[in-house]
Amino acid sequence: MKLFKFQSDQQFVRLGHAVDSLLSGEGGNLDELIQGMPEMVRPMLAKIQDRLRAEEAAAQIERQRFKTLIEQLGKDDAQWRTDCPEALLAPVESLAEKIKVLRTRDAALNLVDSKIMIADNNRVLNYCNQSANRLLEESKSELTKRLGNFRLEEMMGGSIDR
């Protein structure tokens, strides 16, 4: 096995920066990263770069697979059971049940004439039924007149203290 022979500490430091650059995803042009370093460095950094690209491609495939799974859950598509990796089956089944409960709650709350708005413990609005949305839409100009900075489209997910 041949060892790298660096002519200066600066070359060694630059190799460290090149590896850090590859690992952080900044990568860049391999020729620029190894400029002025021993020739043996090129194949090593090329292998690291290829491995990182392969890992990123695999991660991208997994992210897309998970996104598809979530979209299927959102559409109440039973196909998710077939597509779900075995290791995720139990937590995804739990999530599917929670989504089903939320859909039922949403459907029930939209049937009543009462105006219902729900905020979490941090006073962030996370639900308005259809009756509340209609009232807010009808009152939008008056609310804007009285509150000045009122924006109906910014209410959901925002603080109720505005």
C-alpha positions as CSV (number, residue, x, y, z in Angstrom):
1,M,0.0,0.0,0.0
2,K,1.4,3.4,-1.0
3,L,1.2,6.3,1.3
4,F,0.5,9.8,0.2
5,K,3.6,12.0,0.3
6,F,2.6,15.6,0.9
7,Q,5.2,18.2,0.2
8,S,3.8,20.6,2.8
9,D,1.3,20.8,5.7
10,Q,-0.8,23.0,3.5
11,Q,-1.4,20.1,1.0
12,F,-2.6,18.0,3.9
13,V,-4.9,20.7,5.1
14,R,-6.3,21.2,1.6
15,L,-7.0,17.4,1.4
16,G,-9.0,17.8,4.6
17,H,-10.9,20.7,3.1
18,A,-11.5,18.7,-0.1
19,V,-12.9,15.7,1.9
20,D,-15.0,18.1,4.1
21,S,-16.3,19.7,0.9
22,L,-17.4,16.4,-0.5
23,L,-19.0,15.2,2.7
24,S,-20.9,18.4,3.1
25,G,-22.4,18.1,-0.3
26,E,-20.7,21.2,-1.6
27,G,-18.4,18.9,-3.7
28,G,-17.5,21.1,-6.5
29,N,-15.1,20.3,-9.3
30,L,-12.8,17.5,-8.3
31,D,-10.0,18.9,-10.4
32,E,-10.2,22.2,-8.4
33,L,-10.3,20.3,-5.1
34,I,-7.1,18.3,-5.8
35,Q,-5.1,20.9,-7.6
36,G,-1.5,20.8,-6.4
37,M,-1.9,17.6,-4.4
38,P,-0.1,14.2,-5.0
39,E,-1.6,12.3,-8.0
40,M,-2.7,9.4,-5.8
41,V,-5.2,11.7,-4.1
42,R,-7.4,11.8,-7.2
43,P,-8.7,8.2,-7.2
44,M,-9.4,8.3,-3.5
45,L,-11.4,11.5,-3.7
46,A,-13.2,10.2,-6.9
47,K,-14.2,7.1,-5.0
48,I,-15.5,9.2,-2.1
49,Q,-17.4,11.4,-4.5
50,D,-18.9,8.5,-6.4
51,R,-20.0,6.8,-3.1
52,L,-21.6,10.0,-1.8
53,R,-23.5,10.5,-5.1
54,A,-24.7,6.9,-4.9
55,E,-25.8,7.4,-1.3
56,E,-27.6,10.6,-2.2
57,A,-29.4,8.9,-5.1
58,A,-30.5,6.1,-2.8
59,A,-31.7,8.6,-0.2
60,Q,-33.6,10.5,-2.9
61,I,-35.4,7.3,-3.9
62,E,-36.3,6.7,-0.3
63,R,-37.6,10.3,0.1
64,Q,-39.7,9.9,-3.0
65,R,-41.0,6.5,-1.8
66,F,-41.9,8.0,1.6
67,K,-43.6,11.0,-0.1
68,T,-45.7,8.7,-2.2
69,L,-46.6,6.7,0.9
70,I,-47.7,9.9,2.7
71,E,-49.7,11.0,-0.4
72,Q,-51.5,7.7,-0.4
73,L,-52.4,8.1,3.2
74,G,-53.7,11.6,2.5
75,K,-55.9,10.2,-0.3
76,D,-57.1,7.3,1.9
77,D,-55.5,5.0,-0.7
78,A,-55.1,1.4,0.7
79,Q,-52.2,0.9,-1.7
80,W,-49.9,2.3,1.1
81,R,-50.0,-1.1,2.9
82,T,-48.4,-2.8,-0.1
83,D,-45.8,0.0,-0.7
84,C,-44.9,0.5,3.0
85,P,-41.5,-0.9,4.1
86,E,-42.0,-3.6,6.8
87,A,-40.0,-1.5,9.4
88,L,-42.4,1.4,9.0
89,L,-45.6,-0.6,9.0
90,A,-46.6,-0.2,12.6
91,P,-46.0,3.6,12.9
92,V,-47.6,4.2,9.5
93,E,-50.7,2.2,10.5
94,S,-50.9,4.3,13.6
95,L,-50.6,7.4,11.5
96,A,-53.3,6.1,9.1
97,E,-55.7,5.6,12.0
98,K,-55.1,9.2,13.3
99,I,-55.7,10.5,9.8
100,K,-59.0,8.6,9.7
101,V,-60.0,10.1,13.0
102,L,-59.1,13.6,11.8
103,R,-61.1,13.1,8.6
104,T,-64.1,12.0,10.7
105,R,-63.7,15.0,13.0
106,D,-63.4,17.4,10.1
107,A,-66.5,16.0,8.4
108,A,-68.5,16.2,11.6
109,L,-67.4,19.7,12.5
110,N,-68.2,20.9,9.0
111,L,-71.8,19.8,9.3
112,V,-72.6,22.1,12.2
113,D,-73.6,25.7,11.9
114,S,-71.5,26.7,14.9
115,K,-68.4,28.6,14.1
116,I,-65.5,26.5,15.4
117,M,-61.8,27.5,15.6
118,I,-59.2,25.4,17.3
119,A,-55.8,26.6,18.6
120,D,-53.1,24.6,20.2
121,N,-51.4,25.3,23.6
122,N,-49.1,27.9,21.9
123,R,-52.2,29.8,20.7
124,V,-51.5,28.8,17.1
125,L,-54.7,28.4,15.0
126,N,-54.8,25.0,13.4
127,Y,-58.4,24.4,12.5
128,C,-61.5,26.4,11.3
129,N,-64.7,24.7,10.3
130,Q,-66.6,25.8,7.2
131,S,-69.0,28.0,9.2
132,A,-66.1,29.9,10.8
133,N,-64.3,30.2,7.4
134,R,-67.5,31.7,5.9
135,L,-67.9,34.2,8.8
136,L,-64.3,35.3,8.5
137,E,-64.6,35.6,4.7
138,E,-67.8,37.7,5.1
139,S,-66.2,39.8,7.8
140,K,-62.8,40.3,6.1
141,S,-63.2,43.9,5.1
142,E,-64.5,44.9,8.6
143,L,-61.7,43.0,10.3
144,T,-59.1,44.6,8.1
145,K,-60.7,48.0,8.8
146,R,-60.6,47.5,12.6
147,L,-57.3,45.6,12.9
148,G,-55.4,47.1,10.1
149,N,-52.9,44.3,9.5
150,F,-55.5,41.5,9.3
151,R,-54.8,38.9,6.6
152,L,-57.3,36.1,6.4
153,E,-54.9,33.9,4.4
154,E,-52.3,34.2,7.3
155,M,-54.6,33.1,10.1
156,M,-54.2,29.3,9.7
157,G,-50.9,28.3,11.3
158,G,-50.6,31.8,12.9
159,S,-51.0,33.1,16.4
160,I,-54.6,34.0,17.5
161,D,-53.1,37.0,19.4
162,R,-52.4,39.1,16.3
